[in-house]
Amino acid sequence: MSQENIRIIIAGPRGKMGKEAVKMVTDTEHFTLQAVVDTKNAGKKLSELEDQPNLDIPVYDDFITCINEVDADVLIDLTKPESGKKHLEAALENGVRPVIGTTGFTDEEIRNYSSIAEEKEIGAVIAPNFAVGAILMMKFAQMAAKYMPDIEIIEKHHDQKLDAPSGTAVKTAQMIKEVRQSQTQGHPDEKEEMKGARGADDDGLRIHSVRLPGLVAHQEVLLGTTGQTLSIKHDTIDRSAFMPGVKMAVETVMKLDMLVYGLENLME
């Protein structure tokens, strides 16, 4: 049985993730790309943008104008935190279901957007990471944390990433803290000879951020106990790894009437 067509707007089509999203949407039979939102190139067609498919799709520089002129079911936003939050709120207020891949959301913001989604009875998905392997890494780390509560997270990304630690590292720490008692790690009298040497301290759990050209998205969760260590690691080699997760989120958000934070909550 064929699936119902889903009409989609993509914000950030010129970004590395945005280009992958455009390709995924245009390659999916039951998805229709209605428009794209770009900070530049308003009034042009998608075909006029560099490295884009030859499609007569309108380009807007303002999301509100876009949703007022274009019929859409879902917004895919893979931009930056500032614009992602603005687009998320506008989408919810205007009956468009947002699938947001930007990071940097606070707990208070998540609660606020969840309240709006529930009030509007509309689905929304915010995912710090859309790679299925990364979600499994987070789940495995949570399982292991029950038995090995001394944990450090090392996340590595390309040097153009703006936020640190990454949304994936923050989400991993949140999941671990659900099963781990608060505790101080390392020697009680340890001293940083250089500020930041021990990384960020999240309830005793340490998070370290690496930023270098050549990296994409990588995370390792290190767990240690008497006489042994465990390493749970995920590497994203190419940004196409995120697209099956984005596709799943788009299909699932159509069935939701609430906000879901984290792709792991869509995976059985």
VOGU-3710 file (C-alpha; in Angstrom, 3 decimals, decimal comma):
1> msqeniriii> 0,000/0,000/0,000  1,444/3,396/-0,963  2,129/5,904/1,797  0,358/9,244/2,003  2,305/12,098/0,451  4,067/14,418/2,906  4,700/18,029/1,827  7,991/19,381/3,163  9,871/22,670/3,609  13,622/22,513/4,223
11> agprgkmgke> 15,464/25,291/6,056  19,168/25,603/5,259  19,444/23,893/1,853  22,983/25,151/1,170  24,483/23,625/4,326  26,176/20,240/4,233  23,294/18,630/6,109  20,739/20,640/4,161  22,038/19,367/0,832  21,729/15,795/2,071
21> avkmvtdteh> 18,172/16,516/3,236  17,212/17,937/-0,161  18,547/14,798/-1,833  16,755/12,499/0,620  13,412/14,298/0,226  13,570/14,433/-3,564  14,585/10,750/-3,698  11,691/9,613/-1,462  8,588/8,758/-3,454  6,021/9,836/-0,844
31> ftlqavvdtk> 7,819/13,103/0,041  7,277/16,341/-1,904  9,650/19,279/-1,501  7,451/22,377/-1,519  10,011/25,120/-0,770  13,328/25,900/0,897  14,246/28,668/3,335  17,660/30,269/2,872  19,251/33,382/4,352  20,109/34,440/0,810
41> nagkklsele> 18,669/33,877/-2,663  15,058/34,843/-1,915  12,984/34,855/-5,078  15,206/32,357/-6,845  14,472/28,749/-7,686  16,295/25,803/-6,124  17,803/25,006/-9,520  19,638/28,354/-9,420  21,524/27,449/-6,237  24,934/25,801/-6,480
51> dqpnldipvy> 25,056/21,986/-6,188  21,274/21,672/-6,070  18,922/19,556/-8,207  17,329/21,086/-11,280  13,957/21,677/-9,637  11,519/24,570/-9,934  11,207/24,918/-6,142  10,842/28,434/-4,644  13,485/29,857/-2,293  12,424/32,116/0,607
61> ddfitcinev> 14,527/34,049/3,097  11,673/34,322/5,616  9,973/31,265/7,075  6,708/33,029/7,966  6,310/34,277/4,400  7,081/30,776/3,170  4,410/29,012/5,238  1,866/31,689/4,375  2,397/31,094/0,662  3,193/27,369/0,542
71> dadvlidltk> 1,117/24,413/1,758  3,328/22,175/3,903  2,981/19,417/6,479  6,525/19,263/7,832  9,499/21,580/8,321  12,972/20,028/8,287  15,403/22,440/9,930  19,113/21,562/10,006  20,441/25,085/10,503  21,835/26,869/13,570
81> pesgkkhlea> 20,352/27,067/17,087  19,112/30,679/16,770  17,199/30,165/13,521  16,206/26,604/14,445  14,429/27,784/17,601  12,710/30,624/15,755  11,547/28,305/12,967  10,383/25,659/15,466  8,138/28,076/17,325  6,742/29,588/14,124
91> alengvrpvi> 6,035/26,121/12,710  4,129/25,056/15,823  2,097/28,267/15,862  1,172/27,810/12,195  0,296/24,128/12,128  3,449/22,833/10,453  5,125/19,862/12,135  8,805/20,622/12,838  11,660/18,127/12,610  14,618/19,970/14,103
101> gttgftdeei> 18,224/18,794/13,890  19,903/21,796/15,479  21,262/21,612/19,017  21,595/23,998/21,956  18,104/23,668/23,447  17,825/24,144/27,219  15,569/21,987/29,397  13,320/25,003/29,934  13,013/25,574/26,179  12,137/21,919/25,614
111> rnyssiaeek> 9,405/22,168/28,268  8,073/25,372/26,714  7,935/23,964/23,176  6,397/20,745/24,511  3,597/22,767/26,094  2,928/24,570/22,806  2,861/21,281/20,870  0,446/19,705/23,348  -1,781/22,780/23,322  -1,856/22,769/19,511
121> eigaviapnf> -2,090/18,944/19,441  0,637/18,843/16,828  3,683/16,608/16,515  7,276/17,840/16,732  10,677/16,130/16,836  13,936/17,604/18,111  16,913/15,298/17,676  20,474/16,193/18,705  21,602/13,347/16,436  19,807/11,581/13,593
131> avgailmmkf> 22,384/8,792/13,091  20,844/5,491/14,154  24,259/4,165/15,255  24,753/7,204/17,495  21,386/6,575/19,139  22,369/2,964/19,804  25,660/4,185/21,296  23,705/6,412/23,684  21,349/3,586/24,636  24,248/1,167/25,244
141> aqmaakympd> 26,010/3,779/27,386  22,881/4,186/29,495  22,646/0,409/29,966  26,297/0,172/31,000  26,116/3,162/33,377  23,998/1,159/35,829  26,987/-1,087/36,465  29,946/1,214/35,692  29,061/4,714/36,966  32,523/6,311/36,512
151> ieiiekhhdq> 32,165/7,792/33,044  33,800/10,313/30,730  32,490/11,388/27,320  34,791/12,506/24,521  32,989/14,076/21,559  34,802/15,187/18,395  33,426/17,377/15,605  34,541/19,522/12,679  35,954/22,930/13,537  32,964/24,839/12,156
161> kldapsgtav> 30,632/23,551/14,885  29,497/26,428/17,098  28,312/24,734/20,291  30,315/22,735/22,812  29,650/20,253/24,157  27,615/18,772/21,345  23,905/18,126/21,686  24,626/14,408/21,428  27,037/14,549/24,381  24,538/16,526/26,441
171> ktaqmikevr> 21,750/14,084/25,582  24,009/11,114/26,386  24,797/12,610/29,787  21,093/13,176/30,443  20,301/9,551/29,625  23,152/8,327/31,839  22,029/10,500/34,763  18,611/8,815/34,638  20,263/5,603/35,890  23,400/6,923/37,663
181> qsqtqghpde> 23,677/8,412/41,120  25,407/11,782/41,390  29,053/11,295/42,281  32,482/12,918/42,101  34,996/11,174/39,851  38,768/11,120/40,104  40,861/11,900/43,158  39,019/14,105/45,682  42,041/16,429/45,839  42,762/16,570/42,107
191> keemkgarga> 43,741/19,992/40,767  43,606/21,361/37,231  47,015/22,816/36,425  45,411/24,271/33,289  41,770/25,398/33,404  39,471/23,015/31,540  41,941/20,113/31,549  39,345/17,816/33,128  36,572/18,917/30,777  33,068/20,026/31,634
201> dddglrihsv> 31,562/18,702/34,864  27,968/17,486/34,536  26,909/16,086/37,916  30,366/14,536/38,317  30,398/13,087/34,798  33,096/14,648/32,586  32,585/15,785/28,973  35,449/16,709/26,637  34,984/18,471/23,284  37,446/18,253/20,376
211> rlpglvahqe> 37,171/20,511/17,306  39,378/19,808/14,284  39,119/20,089/10,485  38,632/16,700/8,869  36,260/15,406/11,535  32,521/14,948/10,958  30,815/13,726/14,170  32,319/11,243/16,616  31,696/10,268/20,220  33,236/7,822/22,669
221> vllgttgqtl> 31,821/7,001/26,094  34,513/5,645/28,429  33,438/3,688/31,518  35,821/2,390/34,154  35,679/0,239/37,269  38,102/-1,887/39,237  40,379/-3,782/36,878  38,512/-2,994/33,650  37,283/-0,356/31,238  34,580/-0,281/28,579
231> sikhdtidrs> 34,580/1,934/25,490  31,415/2,583/23,466  32,215/4,525/20,301  30,383/5,816/17,261  31,862/7,480/14,173  29,911/9,327/11,497  31,971/9,025/8,317  29,570/10,847/6,010  26,546/13,097/6,604  24,364/10,762/4,574
241> afmpgvkmav> 24,346/8,657/7,787  21,847/11,107/9,284  19,233/10,843/6,529  17,517/7,542/7,454  16,882/9,078/10,877  15,529/12,303/9,366  13,257/10,256/7,099  11,992/8,246/10,085  11,329/11,451/12,024  9,365/13,010/9,143
251> etvmkldmlv> 7,185/9,933/8,779  6,644/9,589/12,536  5,963/13,264/13,302  2,816/13,050/11,173  1,379/10,578/13,719  2,334/12,538/16,854  0,378/15,087/18,871  3,279/16,019/21,153  6,947/16,982/21,072  9,510/14,184/21,182
261> yglenlme> 13,091/15,050/22,166  15,646/12,511/20,969  15,454/10,015/18,122  15,828/7,168/20,633  12,224/7,820/21,652  11,087/6,942/18,126  13,092/3,704/18,038  11,499/0,604/19,538
//
